[in-house]
Amino acid sequence: MTAHTTQTPGNQAAAVVARTGIPVLLLIGYPGTPTVSATIGTGTPRCYTSTTALYEDGLRAEVHAPGGPTPEKLVRCELPDAAKPRPVLLATPGEMVWGIETSHGGLTARAGIWNGWTLFHLTRDQRGRGRLPVLRLVGAESLPTGRPGQEAVPGP
C-alpha cells in the first residue's frame, strides 16, 4: 500500500502513521518527494509491520514494528559486501541510542532500536565530511512505545 499524493512529505507520513500505527522516518534535505508506503505482514490478523520513505535515488528510511528484523540483519542485507558493521551512536527523538552502521560503494546503512521500534536508513556516505543525515520521525510522539502495527485495512 502506498500513500502517494502531492502533499508534503510530512503530511504523507502523518496519513500513513494514522492508518498503520507505525511511525515514519524521513530524511531531511534530500531532493525530491519520497514515496511513503507501509508493509503488511502475513500473520493473522494481517497487521502493518513497517513503513518506508523511498527517495528517487534509492535512498530510504524505514521503521519496523517489534518482532521485525534486527538492526544487524537490515544493514547486512542492504550492503552485503560491506565490512562488518560497527557500533555507533544514533540520534533519535530526545536521546542517543547505540546502533550499528556499515558503508560500501558510497552508501552508508545505519540501524538501531528506539523504544521498541527498529529504525533503519540508507544514505550517501558522509563520514569523511563529518556529517550525519538529518532525520525526522513522524508520529512517534502520538503512539504507544514499541507495539505491533494496526490491523491492515484497505486504504487509499
C-alpha positions in Angstrom: 0.0 0.0 0.0 1.4 3.3 -1.0 0.2 6.7 0.1 1.5 8.9 -2.7 -0.1 12.3 -3.3 1.1 15.9 -4.0 1.1 16.6 -0.2 4.3 17.5 1.6 6.3 14.5 2.9 5.2 15.3 6.5 1.6 15.2 5.6 2.0 11.9 3.6 3.8 10.4 6.6 1.2 11.6 9.1 -1.5 9.9 6.9 0.4 6.6 6.8 1.0 6.8 10.6 -2.7 7.3 11.3 -3.6 4.3 9.1 -0.8 1.9 10.2 0.1 2.8 13.8 3.8 2.7 12.9 6.0 5.9 12.8 7.6 7.1 9.5 11.2 8.1 9.3 12.0 10.9 6.8 15.4 12.0 5.5 15.5 15.8 5.7 17.3 17.8 3.0 17.2 15.1 0.3 15.9 16.2 -3.1 12.5 15.1 -4.4 9.4 14.0 -2.5 9.6 10.4 -1.1 7.1 7.8 -1.7 5.7 6.8 1.7 4.4 3.2 2.0 3.6 0.5 4.5 4.2 -3.2 4.5 1.7 -5.8 5.7 2.8 -9.0 7.4 1.4 -12.4 6.6 0.2 -13.3 10.1 -3.4 -13.5 11.4 -4.7 -10.9 11.8 -2.8 -9.2 9.0 -1.1 -6.2 10.6 1.2 -3.5 9.3 4.8 -4.4 10.0 6.9 -1.5 8.7 6.8 1.9 7.0 9.2 3.1 4.3 10.1 6.5 2.8 11.7 5.8 -0.6 13.5 8.6 -2.4 14.1 8.9 -6.1 17.8 7.9 -6.0 17.1 4.7 -3.9 17.9 6.2 -0.6 15.4 5.4 2.1 14.4 5.3 5.7 12.3 2.6 7.4 10.7 1.9 10.8 9.9 -1.7 11.7 7.5 -2.8 14.4 8.8 -5.0 17.3 9.5 -8.6 16.1 10.9 -7.4 12.8 14.4 -7.8 11.5 17.3 -6.9 13.8 19.4 -3.8 13.1 22.4 -6.0 12.0 20.2 -8.0 9.6 18.9 -4.8 8.0 22.4 -3.3 7.4 23.9 -6.6 6.2 21.1 -7.3 3.8 21.3 -3.8 2.4 25.1 -3.8 1.9 26.2 -7.4 1.8 29.7 -6.7 0.5 30.4 -4.1 3.2 32.8 -4.6 6.2 31.4 -5.9 9.4 29.0 -3.4 11.0 30.5 -1.3 13.8 28.7 0.2 16.8 27.7 3.9 16.6 25.5 6.3 18.5 22.4 7.3 16.6 20.3 10.4 17.3 16.7 9.6 18.0 13.9 11.8 19.4 15.1 13.0 22.8 18.1 10.7 23.2 21.0 8.9 21.7 20.9 5.1 21.3 23.5 2.6 20.3 23.1 1.2 16.8 25.3 -0.2 14.0 26.5 1.1 10.7 28.5 -0.1 7.7 29.5 1.6 4.4 30.2 0.4 0.9 30.2 1.8 -2.6 29.5 5.4 -1.4 26.5 4.4 0.7 26.0 4.0 4.5 23.4 1.8 6.2 22.6 2.6 9.8 20.1 0.9 12.2 19.2 0.9 15.8 16.3 0.2 18.2 14.5 3.1 19.8 11.6 2.5 22.2 11.0 -0.9 20.6 10.9 0.4 17.0 13.8 -0.6 14.7 14.9 2.5 12.8 16.9 2.0 9.5 18.2 4.4 6.9 20.3 4.2 3.8 22.1 7.4 2.8 25.1 8.6 0.9 28.4 8.1 2.9 29.2 11.4 4.5 31.5 10.2 7.3 34.6 11.7 5.7 32.9 15.1 5.8 31.9 14.9 9.4 28.1 14.9 8.6 25.3 12.8 9.7 21.9 12.6 7.9 19.2 14.8 9.3 16.2 12.7 10.3 12.6 13.4 11.2 10.4 10.7 12.9 6.8 11.4 12.2 4.1 10.0 14.6 6.3 8.7 17.4 5.0 11.2 19.9 1.4 10.0 19.4 2.0 6.2 19.5 2.5 3.8 22.4 6.0 2.5 22.8 7.0 -0.4 20.6 3.8 -2.1 19.7 2.9 -4.0 16.5 1.1 -2.0 13.8 -2.6 -1.8 13.4 -4.7 -4.4 11.6 -4.4 -3.9 7.9 -7.4 -2.3 6.2 -7.9 -1.3 2.6 -6.8 2.3 2.2 -6.0 4.9 -0.4 
